[in-house]
Amino acid sequence: MEPLSEAALAERLASLPDWERRPDRLARTFRFRDFVEAFGWMTRVALVAEKMDHHPEWRNVYATVEVELTTHDAGGITDRDTRLAAEMDRLGHDAARTTSD
C-alpha cells in the first residue's frame, strides 16, 4: 500500500472537513456527552477497524476521544486511513459535539 498523492489526499480531505492533516497522519478529537457514549462509539469503531484490519491510535479520557490515523507500513496517509476516518465520522454522527482540535 502506498501513501496517497497530494492531489488524492486533498480530494479525500474535502469530504472529511473535521479532520486535521498532520505530516504523516490524520487527527481528530471527538467529544461526546459522557464516558458511556464515548466508549460505545469506540466499541463500534473497533468492530469496523478489525474488519478493515486497520487500527487507530486513540486516547480516551472521559467523554473525549483523540484519534490519529496513519498507515505505518506505507509511512503516511493511505486510502485505508481516509476510509476509516469516514466510518468514524458516520458512527459519530449522533455525538453531542465533535471538534478537530
Secondary structure, 3 states (H helix, E strand, C coil): CCCCCHHHHHHHHHCCCCCEEECCEEEEEEECCCHHHHHHHHHHHHHHHHHHCCCCEEEEECCEEEEEECECCCCECCHHHHHHHHHHHHHCCCCCEEECC
